[in-house]
Amino acid sequence: MSAPEAGDPAGRTQGPIDDEVIELAGKVFDLARAGDAAALAAYVDAGVPANLTNDKGDTLVMLAAYHGHAAAVEALLARGAEPDRANDRGQTPLAGAVFKGEDDVVRALLAGGADPSAGTPSALDTARMFQKTELLELFGEG
């Protein structure tokens, strides 16, 4: 199996993606899962896209949010990551944080502009499903 090919903005093929680039991306995704806010900030500041996505469409924010790392979410949002970017299944970081019961992450995402109505199911739908009245109130439904 060969490495995937990267394209330039004009759509021309540049050749196989370097194994080191793939390894670096994996490391950055692991940092998001682990919540290493300082290292994530350094990588994004050095040029890693704030909205980098994996093969499932999960962004760094999604991974940090789902694993309960509010400081990492805040660091990524401060560097331009989109709070409502849905993965390939239509799930948003906010809905994931509601599902996992990560209230600090929910607050960080809301402060960063996340929309409780975005995604499928939305954070609102998820809060309703699990009868999280305190979050529904936070979302303006209470």
Secondary structure, 3 states (H helix, E strand, C coil): CCCCEEECCCCCEEEECCHHHHHHHHHHHHHHHHCCHHHHHHHHHCCCCCCCECCCCCEHHHHHHHCCCHHHHHHHHHCCCCCCCCCCCCCCHHHHHHHHCCHHHHHHHHHCCCCCCCCCCCHHHHHHHCCCHHHHHHCCCC
